[in-house]
Amino acid sequence: MGPTIPADEPRAIDTHAHQPTSEFLHDAGGQMMKDAADRFGADLETDTYENMIEQYHEAGVGRAVLLGWDAETNTGNPPVPNDYVAEVRDEYSDFFIGFGSVDPLKDDCVEEATRCVEDLDLSGFKFQQIAQGFDPSAPEHEELWATIEDLDVPVVFHGGNSTLGACSPGGRGLKIKYGNPMLIDDVAANYPDLQILIAHPAYPWEKEQLAICQQKGNVYMDLSGWMPKYIDDQVLHYAKTLLSEKVMFGTDYPMLEPGRWLEQFAELGFDEELQRRILWENAEEFLEL
């Protein structure tokens, strides 16, 4: 069975894509990214944005959210600069939607968040709590969430375990407890106007994440980071029923390729209306496209 969306109708929106260049794969990723690649048989070969976009269009994907990355304090690795994300977005404005990243452990994180929106015109923010080493429910981050809520842009939080640092001694010091979506529930409750997308099916906390998405009107989730055939059956059941308007398509590119992901998704038995919701309609509403 071929991709769900035909190549001549690139409507799908990938809510979770990273740079295929050294800025993310080598500089920001560092040794922890190499650990993940070695463990799961992937490679860290870089590519161009032109090839990336061509690959997406061939798969029937029309837009992608390009995510920033700043985990410098916790990992020592340089960030993917927000200015760089904005430059790539500007160069390929018909395809990319730019999301910035701020390191919550840096003293200027609130000011940088404001600059991302007001000066760089980025459309939202990405947080990877395990790599960044922080608890989003901790009081010291309240000013950051209040600021982003006032800026009226959405945020992506990481949900579940992370393959970064896989099987290395001590996991490179990364702590997977920060990926528990229950920590995001506190943020959603305290900042009801903050639109939150939890990335990935949140293994091993799938049920907690489903409960949060069901109970909090401002919390959504995507299916990125997992090939569809490996996604938990209960997650797929909720995507077809109670959460059909709150689940979105995502890949985690370049770790997962859009064409292969969509081919597997087409085999899961979602009817045409559900496919439209998950592949682009829910994202269009969330991102206000």
N, C-alpha and C positions, 0 to 999 in steps of 0.2 A: 504494500500500500504506500502511495506517495505522500508527500507533505499535505497537511490539512488545508493550507491556503495556497491556491495556485500562484505560480510565479508572476503572472500578469496582473495580479491583484494584491499588491503588497500592503495589506491592511494591518497585519499583526504588529504589536508593540512589545519589544523586549524591555522589561522594567529593570533588568539587572545585567549590565555589561561593563567590563573593564577594558583598559587599554591593552592592545596586543603588542605594545612597544616596550622597550626596556625601562621606561619610566615606572611602569607598574610591575612587570614580570621580574625584573632584575633589581632595580634600585629600591623600590618600596618593599618588594617581596623578600629580597635577600635570601638568607639561608632557610628561613621558615617556609618560603615558597618552594625552594628546591627540595626540602624534605617531603612536602606534599606531592610534588611531581614524581619523585623517586618511589614513593610508596604506592602510588596509583598508576604508574606506568605512563604518565603524561610527559610531554616535553615542554621546555620553556623557550622554544624557538619564536623569535619575534616576527611580526608581520606589519604590513602597512595598513593604514585606514582605508585606502582604496580597495584593497583585497578584502578587508573585513566587510565593507559596505556591499561589495559585489556578492559576497557569500550570503549575506542577509537577504538581499534582493532576490537572489536565486531561490531562496527558501520561502519567499513570500512575506518577508518582514519589512515593514516600511519605516519604522522608527526604533530607536534604542536609547535608553537612559544610560549615559556614560557617567560613571561614578568616580568621584575623587577619592583620595586615600591619604590620611595623615595619622599614623600610629608612631610618630617619631619618639615621643617620650618613653613609651613602654618598650619599643623594639630597638631603638637606636638607628633605624633605617630612615632615609629621607622620604618625605611625602611625595605624592603626585600633586604638584602645586595646583592650587585653584585657578591661577592665571593660565596655566597650561590647559586645564580642562575647558576653560572659557575660550581659549584660542582654537582648540580643536572643534568645539561646538560652533564657533563662528565660521570656521573654514568649511564645515559640512553641516550647515544649519538646517538643511532639508531633512537630515537624518538623525542627528544627535540632539538629545535633550540633556543639558549639563547639570549634574548634581555636584556640589562642592563637598568638602570634608573639613572638619575642624577637629583638632586634638583636644578633647575635654580636659586634659591634664596640663595644657599650656595656659599661661596667665592671660593671653590675649584672645582666647577662643571666642568670647562674646563679640569682641570688636571684629574679629575675622569673619564671624558668621554674618554680621551686618554688612561688611564689605562685599562678601560673596553675592549678596542679593542686590544691594543698592548700587554697587560700583560695577560688578562683573555680570549682573543680571542672570545669575545661575538660578535654576528652578527649584532647588531643594537641597537636601543634605543626606550623606550616607555615613552611618556609624557602624564600626565593627568592634563590638565591645571586648571580644576576646583579644584581638590584636592590640587594641588601644588600652586594654587593662583597666577598665572602669565599670562601676556599677551605675547604670543610668538612674536608679531610684535613689541614689545617695543625695543628701541635701545640698552638697557643694555644686551640683549641676543644675540646680533649680533656675538660676538666672539665665543659663544657656537655653533651657527649654522655653522659658517665658519669652525670651528674645525671639526665638524662631517662631513661636506661636504668633507674636506680634508682627513678624515679617510676613506671615500668612503664606508660608511655603511648606510642603510636606517633608517628612524625613523617612529614610529607610534605616531600620535597625537590623542587625544580624540576628537570626534566630537559630538556636541549636548549636551542636558541636561544630568544630572547625577542623579541617584537615591540615591547616598550617602547623608546621612543626611535628607532623605525624611521625611517631616512633623514634624521635630524637630523645636524648636524655632530658627528662623533665619537660618534654614538649617545648623546648626553648623557653621555658618559664611561662608559657601562655596558660591561662586558667579558664577552662571551659565553663565554669559556673556562671561567668558573665554572659553566656549565651542563653541562659534560661529566660524564656519570654515572660515569666512572672515578674521579672524586674522591670519589664516594659509596661506591664499592666499598671503599675504605680504611676508612671509618666502619663499614660492615657487617661487615668482617672483624674489626675491633678491638672491636666491641660486639655480640656475637652475639645478645644478648637484646633488642637495640633493634629494634623492628619498623619497617621503612622502606617507605614507598610513594613511588615516583618518579612525579611527575606528568608527563603528556604522553608521546607516543611518542619524544621525545628527538632529533628531527631536529637536526643531521645525524649523530647518534651512535646511531641505532636499533640497529645490530648490537651495539654495546658494551652497551647497556642490556639487550637480550635475553640476552646472555651472563651479565651480572651476575644477572639475575632467575633464570636457570637454575641458576647455581652457588651462589648465596647463599640459603639457606632463609629468611632473615629479610628478603628484599627482594621487593617487589611493584611493579606499575606500573598506572597508569590510562590511559585513552584520551582524556583531556580536552584541550581546546585545539585540536582538529582535528575537522572534520566527517568522519564515517566514510568517505566516498568518497575523501578525500584521504590517509587513513592508509596508510603503506607496506605493500605486499603481504606482506612477510616478517613484519611485526608481526602482521598478521591471521592468517597461517598459524600462528605460534606461539601466538596466542590460542586457536586452534581445536585445538591439539595439545599440545605440551610444557608450555605455560604456562596451560592452560585454568583452573587453580585459583589463578592468581596475577595475573590481569588483571581490572581493574574499570572500571565505567562512571563517567565524569566529563564535565562539560561545560566548565567555566571560565565559568559564568554570572557576569555578564550578557553576556559577549562572545559566547557561544553559547547558543541556546535549547534546552531539553530536548526539546520536541516535534519540532523539525526534526532534532535529533541522532538521536532514536529512530526516526524515519521512515527515515532513511538506514541506520541500523544494521540495520533489519528487512530490508533488501535485500541484505545481505552473505552470506546463505546459512548463518548459524549455526543449528544445530538447536535444538530447544526446551531440551534439557538445558544446552547451552552458553550460551544466552541467560540462563537462570536463574542460572548461575554468575557470569557477567560483570555482569549487571544488579543482582543483590542478594546472592546466596549468598556469594560471595567477600568482599564488603564486610561482611556480617554477621559472618563469622568474624574478619576482620581487626580490626574495630572492637569485637568482643566484645559485640554487641548481643543 
